[in-house]
Amino acid sequence: MSKVLEVASIASKLGEVPVGALIVDHLDNILSIKGNSKQNRQDPTAHAEILAIQTACHQLGTWRLDKCTMYVNLEPCPMCAGAIIQARVGQLVYSLDNPKTGSIRTLINLPDGASSNHRLKVISGIMELEAREQMQSWFEQALRANTKSTPK
């Protein structure tokens, strides 16, 4: 998870919300590690999880990631939760619950929903304190920057 937080930090320095995602295979070999790139790509789908899934699928030559684990510092949104289900990710490990859009356990539970055709193991709270501090710091800085640039 420390690698995920490092990538999230890099994303934040590039003006992105500090989210990172890492996917490993069943032998813990890193297949992909990506940070958010929505602002830089001007692409609403360029979330860290989506980019990591795309790269891991390319690396393995298959869309099925059932023997893989994804690590992410923030609970995935509905789009990313859907992609995780569609890619058949075997296990998801995340740091911080997402009270605004969390779609794994917090607001809705897409993986365990009646319409889901895939169940995955979920572990949460890993390095939660570090992830929370990183996220809060980023949003405080963004708020200060917006306050300074807003005309009065």
Legacy VTK file of the C-alpha trace (Angstrom):
# vtk DataFile Version 3.0
C-alpha trace
ASCII
DATASET POLYDATA
POINTS 152 float
0.000 0.000 0.000
2.952 2.321 0.517
3.640 2.179 -3.251
0.015 3.162 -3.885
0.376 6.175 -1.593
3.601 7.161 -3.385
1.842 7.100 -6.764
-1.086 9.023 -5.282
1.371 11.653 -4.075
2.828 11.980 -7.570
-0.691 12.348 -9.001
-1.440 15.118 -6.503
1.664 17.021 -7.572
0.308 16.858 -11.116
-2.973 18.455 -10.008
-4.930 15.229 -9.638
-6.925 13.950 -6.677
-4.370 11.734 -4.896
-5.587 8.263 -5.787
-3.298 5.429 -6.760
-3.995 1.840 -7.784
-1.696 -1.151 -8.036
-2.462 -4.630 -9.369
-0.393 -7.717 -8.583
-0.691 -11.248 -9.901
-1.000 -14.381 -7.769
2.787 -14.355 -7.185
2.721 -10.692 -6.061
4.418 -9.499 -9.246
3.379 -5.930 -10.016
1.391 -5.822 -13.260
0.463 -2.151 -13.127
0.603 0.884 -10.907
-1.240 4.049 -11.883
-2.364 7.351 -10.430
-5.396 9.432 -11.289
-4.983 11.249 -14.597
-8.449 12.728 -15.159
-7.305 16.371 -15.270
-4.156 15.830 -17.297
-5.862 13.634 -19.885
-9.137 15.595 -19.759
-10.795 12.187 -19.590
-13.485 11.483 -16.983
-12.659 7.764 -17.104
-8.946 8.206 -16.325
-9.274 7.081 -12.703
-6.295 5.196 -11.267
-8.289 1.953 -11.021
-9.403 2.036 -14.674
-5.892 2.785 -15.914
-4.414 0.035 -13.719
-6.974 -2.508 -14.981
-6.254 -1.611 -18.603
-2.511 -2.022 -18.126
-2.804 -5.277 -16.162
-5.109 -6.777 -18.793
-2.644 -5.775 -21.504
0.255 -7.295 -19.521
-1.581 -10.610 -19.065
-3.213 -10.691 -22.492
-6.653 -11.263 -20.982
-9.507 -9.257 -19.550
-9.843 -11.649 -16.606
-7.949 -10.600 -13.489
-9.431 -13.292 -11.231
-6.037 -14.310 -9.834
-5.031 -10.716 -9.160
-5.257 -8.310 -6.240
-5.888 -4.598 -6.639
-4.640 -2.166 -3.995
-6.091 1.346 -3.934
-5.957 4.086 -1.305
-9.606 5.181 -1.663
-12.728 3.050 -1.947
-13.688 2.917 -5.636
-16.530 4.923 -7.177
-19.394 3.258 -9.108
-17.514 3.365 -12.420
-14.397 1.789 -10.961
-16.333 -0.741 -8.891
-18.111 -1.778 -12.093
-14.796 -2.159 -13.919
-13.380 -4.218 -11.033
-16.395 -6.528 -11.262
-16.204 -6.730 -15.062
-12.477 -7.550 -14.924
-13.216 -10.249 -12.328
-10.527 -8.915 -9.974
-10.000 -11.607 -7.342
-9.355 -9.372 -4.357
-9.581 -5.663 -3.583
-7.603 -4.047 -0.786
-8.251 -0.403 -0.024
-7.294 2.111 2.644
-10.031 4.634 3.100
-13.819 4.493 2.897
-15.252 7.023 0.444
-18.313 8.730 1.993
-19.204 10.547 -1.250
-19.055 7.828 -3.910
-17.839 4.614 -2.243
-19.384 1.719 -4.136
-17.751 -1.292 -2.530
-19.087 -1.000 1.002
-19.803 2.601 2.090
-22.709 3.991 0.029
-23.579 1.000 -2.106
-22.203 -2.508 -2.373
-21.931 -3.287 -6.075
-19.860 -6.489 -5.720
-22.401 -8.159 -3.444
-25.464 -6.750 -5.196
-28.040 -8.987 -6.847
-26.995 -7.826 -10.316
-23.303 -8.623 -9.831
-22.020 -11.683 -11.624
-18.765 -11.704 -9.659
-17.928 -11.806 -5.970
-14.570 -10.585 -4.766
-12.782 -10.625 -1.479
-12.527 -7.129 0.025
-10.155 -5.914 2.720
-10.359 -2.308 3.894
-8.589 -0.046 6.364
-5.003 -0.852 5.301
-2.841 2.222 6.016
-6.065 4.148 6.588
-4.490 6.884 8.711
-1.809 7.669 6.117
-4.357 7.687 3.297
-6.719 9.929 5.274
-3.942 12.436 6.048
-2.868 12.508 2.398
-6.410 13.060 1.144
-7.267 15.709 3.750
-4.047 17.587 3.074
-4.720 17.628 -0.667
-8.287 18.898 -0.270
-7.202 21.573 2.239
-4.560 22.807 -0.230
-7.077 22.772 -3.093
-9.582 24.715 -1.014
-6.934 27.309 -0.079
-5.905 27.648 -3.724
-9.521 28.155 -4.818
-10.120 30.695 -2.058
-7.076 32.730 -3.090
-7.985 32.704 -6.784
-11.673 33.521 -6.361
-12.401 37.245 -6.828
-14.173 38.930 -3.937
LINES 1 153
152 0 1 2 3 4 5 6 7 8 9 10 11 12 13 14 15 16 17 18 19 20 21 22 23 24 25 26 27 28 29 30 31 32 33 34 35 36 37 38 39 40 41 42 43 44 45 46 47 48 49 50 51 52 53 54 55 56 57 58 59 60 61 62 63 64 65 66 67 68 69 70 71 72 73 74 75 76 77 78 79 80 81 82 83 84 85 86 87 88 89 90 91 92 93 94 95 96 97 98 99 100 101 102 103 104 105 106 107 108 109 110 111 112 113 114 115 116 117 118 119 120 121 122 123 124 125 126 127 128 129 130 131 132 133 134 135 136 137 138 139 140 141 142 143 144 145 146 147 148 149 150 151
